[in-house]
């Protein structure tokens, strides 16, 4: 990713709570050239059948990556948001737990899948998504993110999974 694109990620101190330095990607998304650079780089990572986007900001990147890759798009959503029969996976958060779901019929057996999200932080949501995709009978070829917050060690929760981050902070 070029230097100009990186400058479009702004730091917002004390958001969403005091002591947190939030990395805001909305200026990058609003710049057509920078957004295209990010989508093209993520789309060039692997030949796949499906791109999974993780609710909600992952959808912003995953849908155009799927289009660019000529792959199908599969949303992974919070529990109760998908209308048909689902598989679900629960995982722990810093304060509690969460459950995500995917449609049971979202993948054909052996589909090659790239999971796309905006940020890899602690890795809980990504690890749960990997498990969901595998349980559905598909092959996870990698997890791709715009930004990895390395100090949170999320990569460690994804053993054996290729993790691609366009930016590591």
C-alpha positions as CSV (number, residue, x, y, z in Angstrom):
1,X,0.0,0.0,0.0
2,X,1.4,3.4,-0.9
3,X,2.3,6.1,1.7
4,X,-0.6,8.4,0.5
5,X,-3.1,5.7,1.2
6,X,-1.7,5.2,4.7
7,X,-2.0,8.9,5.5
8,X,-5.8,8.6,5.0
9,X,-6.2,6.5,8.2
10,X,-6.7,9.0,11.0
11,X,-6.1,8.5,14.7
12,X,-9.0,9.4,17.0
13,X,-7.8,9.6,20.7
14,X,-10.1,8.4,23.5
15,X,-12.6,6.6,21.2
16,X,-14.8,4.7,22.0
17,X,-13.5,5.2,25.5
18,X,-10.6,7.0,27.3
19,X,-7.2,5.5,26.7
20,X,-8.1,4.0,23.3
21,X,-6.5,5.3,20.1
22,X,-9.0,4.4,17.4
23,X,-7.8,4.0,13.8
24,X,-10.5,5.5,11.6
25,X,-10.6,4.2,8.0
26,X,-13.5,6.4,6.8
27,X,-11.2,9.0,5.2
28,X,-9.6,6.2,3.2
29,X,-12.9,4.7,2.2
30,X,-14.0,8.2,1.0
31,X,-11.1,8.5,-1.3
32,X,-11.9,6.7,-4.6
33,X,-8.2,6.1,-5.5
34,X,-7.1,4.9,-2.0
35,X,-10.2,2.7,-1.7
36,X,-9.5,1.1,-5.1
37,X,-5.8,0.5,-4.1
38,X,-7.0,-1.4,-1.0
39,X,-9.6,-3.4,-2.8
40,X,-7.2,-4.3,-5.6
41,X,-4.5,-5.4,-3.1
42,X,-6.9,-7.6,-1.1
43,X,-8.4,-9.1,-4.3
44,X,-5.0,-10.0,-5.6
45,X,-4.1,-12.2,-2.6
46,X,-5.6,-15.6,-3.7
47,X,-7.8,-17.3,-6.2
48,X,-11.0,-18.1,-4.4
49,X,-14.6,-19.2,-4.8
50,X,-16.0,-17.1,-2.0
51,X,-15.1,-14.0,0.0
52,X,-16.5,-13.9,3.5
53,X,-17.2,-10.5,5.1
54,X,-17.5,-10.1,8.8
55,X,-20.2,-7.8,10.1
56,X,-20.3,-5.0,9.8
57,X,-17.2,-3.0,8.6
58,X,-15.8,-6.2,7.0
59,X,-18.7,-6.0,4.5
60,X,-17.4,-2.6,3.3
61,X,-14.2,-4.2,2.1
62,X,-15.3,-7.8,1.4
63,X,-18.1,-7.0,-1.1
64,X,-16.0,-5.1,-3.6
65,X,-13.1,-7.6,-3.1
66,X,-15.5,-10.4,-4.0
67,X,-16.7,-8.4,-7.1
68,X,-13.1,-7.7,-8.1
69,X,-12.1,-11.4,-7.5
70,X,-15.1,-12.7,-9.5
71,X,-16.0,-14.6,-6.4
72,X,-19.2,-14.9,-4.4
73,X,-19.8,-12.8,-1.3
74,X,-20.9,-14.5,2.0
75,X,-21.8,-12.4,5.0
76,X,-21.0,-13.6,8.5
77,X,-23.5,-11.9,10.8
78,X,-24.3,-11.5,14.5
79,X,-26.8,-14.1,15.8
80,X,-30.3,-13.7,14.6
81,X,-29.7,-11.5,11.6
82,X,-29.7,-14.2,8.8
83,X,-33.1,-15.4,7.6
84,X,-32.4,-19.0,6.6
85,X,-31.0,-22.0,8.4
86,X,-27.6,-21.2,10.0
87,X,-24.5,-22.5,11.6
88,X,-23.3,-20.6,14.6
89,X,-20.1,-20.1,16.6
90,X,-19.7,-18.4,19.9
91,X,-16.5,-16.8,21.1
92,X,-15.3,-14.8,24.1
93,X,-14.9,-11.0,24.1
94,X,-13.1,-8.9,26.6
95,X,-16.3,-8.5,28.6
96,X,-18.6,-11.4,27.8
97,X,-19.2,-13.4,24.7
98,X,-20.8,-13.1,21.2
99,X,-22.2,-15.5,18.6
100,X,-21.9,-15.2,14.8
101,X,-23.7,-17.1,12.1
102,X,-23.5,-18.0,8.5
103,X,-26.1,-19.6,6.3
104,X,-25.8,-23.4,6.4
105,X,-25.8,-23.5,2.5
106,X,-23.4,-20.6,1.9
107,X,-20.6,-22.8,0.6
108,X,-20.3,-25.7,-1.8
109,X,-18.1,-28.5,-0.5
110,X,-14.4,-27.6,-1.0
111,X,-15.0,-23.9,-1.8
112,X,-11.8,-21.9,-1.4
113,X,-12.6,-19.0,0.9
114,X,-10.8,-15.8,1.8
115,X,-12.1,-14.1,5.0
116,X,-11.9,-10.3,4.8
117,X,-12.3,-7.8,7.6
118,X,-11.2,-4.2,8.3
119,X,-9.1,-4.9,11.4
120,X,-7.5,-7.8,13.1
121,X,-7.4,-7.0,16.8
122,X,-7.6,-9.8,19.4
123,X,-8.5,-12.4,16.8
124,X,-11.7,-13.8,18.5
125,X,-14.1,-12.9,15.7
126,X,-11.7,-14.0,13.0
127,X,-11.0,-17.4,14.7
128,X,-14.8,-18.0,15.1
129,X,-15.3,-17.2,11.4
130,X,-12.5,-19.6,10.4
131,X,-14.3,-22.3,12.5
132,X,-17.7,-21.5,10.9
133,X,-16.3,-21.7,7.4
134,X,-14.6,-25.0,8.1
135,X,-17.7,-26.5,9.7
136,X,-19.6,-25.5,6.6
137,X,-17.3,-27.7,4.5
138,X,-15.2,-25.0,2.9
139,X,-11.4,-24.4,2.9
140,X,-10.1,-21.3,4.4
141,X,-7.2,-20.0,2.3
142,X,-6.5,-17.0,4.5
143,X,-7.7,-14.1,6.5
144,X,-7.0,-10.7,4.9
145,X,-7.4,-7.3,6.7
146,X,-6.7,-3.7,6.0
147,X,-5.0,-3.3,9.4
148,X,-3.6,-5.5,12.1
149,X,-3.2,-4.2,15.6
150,X,-0.1,-6.4,16.4
151,X,0.1,-5.5,20.1
152,X,-3.2,-7.3,20.6
153,X,-1.7,-10.6,19.2
154,X,-4.8,-11.6,17.2
155,X,-2.6,-13.6,14.8
156,X,-1.8,-16.0,17.6
157,X,-5.5,-17.1,17.7
158,X,-5.2,-18.2,14.0
159,X,-2.6,-21.0,14.0
160,X,-2.2,-22.6,10.6
161,X,-4.1,-19.8,8.8
162,X,-2.4,-17.4,6.4
163,X,-3.0,-13.9,7.7
164,X,-2.4,-10.9,5.3
165,X,-2.5,-7.4,6.7
166,X,-2.0,-4.4,4.4
167,X,-0.9,-2.4,7.4
168,X,0.4,-3.5,10.8
169,X,0.4,-1.1,13.7
